Amino acid sequence: MFDRIAAKVAHLELSATDEIDNIVRRMQQRGIDDIISLGGGEPCFDTPQNIKDAAARALMNGKTKYEPTTGDPELRAAISEKLRRENGIRVGPEEIIVTPGGKFAVYLAFQTVLEPGDRVMLLEPAWVSYRSMAQLAGAGVVTVECTAATGFLPDLDAIRAAMDRSVRFIVVSSPCNPTGAVYDRYTLRGIAEIAHQYGALVLSDEVYEYLLYEGESYSPASEYDNVVTVNGFSKSYAMTGWRLGYVTAPKAVLEGMVKVYQHSATCVTAFAQAGAIEALTNEESQRASRQMMAGYRERRDLTMELLRRSGFFECVPPHGAFYAFPSYRLEMPSLEFATRLLEEAHVATVPGSAFGACGEGHLRLCYSTSKENLVEAFDRIESLVRKYG
């Protein structure tokens, strides 16, 4: 039996967030039907009806063939207008690539720019896939810790101290997965300027831009030309399963990304792009998105109240996204804690250690679920903590 695979894959860890979802599904298939999932990054709302209708019409009208690798021209024009209007990023449709999810846009950028000996700077706690995608591109990782004491905001002096010419990307995610931190304009400008001094790029992951409760949305590409901006439709319009993202970047990077794209995924599903056009151009979609965001705010506030009541957690209030990242008072590693919660209390969470060493002692809780589920989940968590505490 053939059992040899590339070392870069053999040493790669599974995605902690995806694996939690997979474990939940396997448990449900075994008949365990009372699991409350606070683990995944999935909207609890359905895609707005008008968006689904637009894609269905396109499908029935024969929009089933290959699209240009860079995306449907009408969609790219709509994205260009959106970036100009909402983000202050002035790029034409020809400077935009539509990708199968924002994650693939990050993958393309890393594959295009990185080589062995290069490094990617992560501001941890950071989304689990950044590290793995850097490793797949043959690059190393350097980390800068962001702590609860600073609201999980990065320290510019620490970033400067960790920089050298081997760093090709500084990755920023604002609002941040997993902490919900929102980086202010001063910090993002500072990061872009540090990157520029060393000939590096900023990868600005803005997929949670609409899920903003406090602070402001700022896109560094509105002022700096060394930025790769990644965004998508998954969180803003509850379109995770549609796999629709987009990216704009310096010209040389975009040209390289197209080459990698053509030899891998080829293009995004044709009729799905019709739904994305509807999302960006119909006010009905915007209203539905705003209603979802209001629902997330209510769930954020409820989650913070439940955390305060527990007396067991401490949590920096998330200013965006739909995650809380509390620390806990229990002598137990986060992986063991999350495992016990799932196996014994049937509550799925993600161990903080999955997001970097500084995440140990924390859990990531996705509050994108019903309010009733949140209350019940915390009741179960409290019961388990009393058992082991």
MOJOMO-V895905 format. One record per backbone hydrogen bond with DSSP energy under -0.5 kcal/mol. CO is the residue of the C=O (numbers start at 1). NH is the residue of the N-H. Records with the same first field share a line. If there is no record, write none. Layout:
BEGIN
CO = NH ; NH
END
This chain:
BEGIN
3 = 5
6 = 9 ; 10
7 = 11
9 = 12
15 = 19
16 = 20
17 = 21
18 = 22
19 = 23
20 = 24
21 = 25
22 = 26
23 = 27
24 = 28
25 = 29
26 = 30
27 = 32
28 = 31
31 = 33
35 = 37
36 = 38 ; 348
38 = 366
48 = 51 ; 52
49 = 53
50 = 54
51 = 55
52 = 56
53 = 57
54 = 58
55 = 59
56 = 60
57 = 61
58 = 63
59 = 62
62 = 64
63 = 271
68 = 71
70 = 98
72 = 76
73 = 77
74 = 78
75 = 79
76 = 80
77 = 81
78 = 82
79 = 83
80 = 84
81 = 85
82 = 86 ; 87
83 = 87 ; 88 ; 89
84 = 88
88 = 90
89 = 91
92 = 95
93 = 96
97 = 247
99 = 101 ; 245
101 = 105
102 = 106
103 = 107
104 = 108
105 = 109
106 = 110
107 = 111
108 = 112
109 = 113
110 = 114
115 = 118
118 = 140
119 = 168 ; 169
120 = 122 ; 142
121 = 171
122 = 124 ; 144
124 = 146
127 = 130 ; 131
128 = 132
129 = 133
130 = 134
131 = 135
132 = 136
133 = 137
134 = 139
135 = 138
138 = 117
140 = 120
142 = 122
144 = 124
147 = 150 ; 152
148 = 151
150 = 153
154 = 156
155 = 159
156 = 160
157 = 161
158 = 162
159 = 163
160 = 163
164 = 167
166 = 119 ; 168
168 = 201
169 = 121 ; 171
170 = 203
171 = 123
172 = 205
176 = 178 ; 180
177 = 127
180 = 319 ; 320
181 = 175 ; 176 ; 183
184 = 188
185 = 189
186 = 190
187 = 191
188 = 192
189 = 193
190 = 194
191 = 195
192 = 196
193 = 197
194 = 198
195 = 198 ; 200
196 = 199
201 = 170 ; 203
202 = 204 ; 228
203 = 172 ; 205
204 = 206 ; 230
205 = 174
206 = 209
208 = 211 ; 321
210 = 212
211 = 321
216 = 218
218 = 220
219 = 222
220 = 223 ; 224
226 = 202
227 = 229
228 = 204 ; 230
229 = 248
230 = 206
231 = 246
233 = 237 ; 239
234 = 239 ; 240
239 = 242 ; 243
240 = 243
244 = 233 ; 234
245 = 99
246 = 231
247 = 97
248 = 229
250 = 253 ; 254
251 = 255
252 = 256
253 = 257
254 = 258
255 = 259
256 = 260
257 = 261
258 = 262
259 = 263
261 = 264 ; 266
265 = 267
269 = 273
270 = 273 ; 274
271 = 275
272 = 276
273 = 277
274 = 278
275 = 279
276 = 280
277 = 281
278 = 282
281 = 283
282 = 285 ; 286
283 = 287
284 = 288
285 = 289
286 = 290
287 = 291
288 = 292
289 = 293
290 = 294
291 = 295
292 = 296
293 = 297
294 = 298
295 = 299
296 = 300
297 = 301
298 = 302
299 = 303
300 = 304
301 = 305
302 = 306
303 = 307
304 = 308
305 = 309
306 = 310
307 = 311 ; 313
308 = 311
312 = 329
314 = 327
319 = 213 ; 214
320 = 323
322 = 367
324 = 365
326 = 363
327 = 314
328 = 330
330 = 332
333 = 337
334 = 338
335 = 339
336 = 340
337 = 341
338 = 342
339 = 343
340 = 344 ; 345
341 = 345 ; 346 ; 347
342 = 346
346 = 36
348 = 38
350 = 364
351 = 354
352 = 355
353 = 356
355 = 125 ; 126
356 = 359
357 = 360
359 = 362
361 = 328
362 = 352
363 = 365
364 = 350 ; 366
365 = 324 ; 367
367 = 369
370 = 374
371 = 375
372 = 376
373 = 377
374 = 378
375 = 379
376 = 380
377 = 381
378 = 382
379 = 383
380 = 384
381 = 385
382 = 386
383 = 387
384 = 388
385 = 389
END
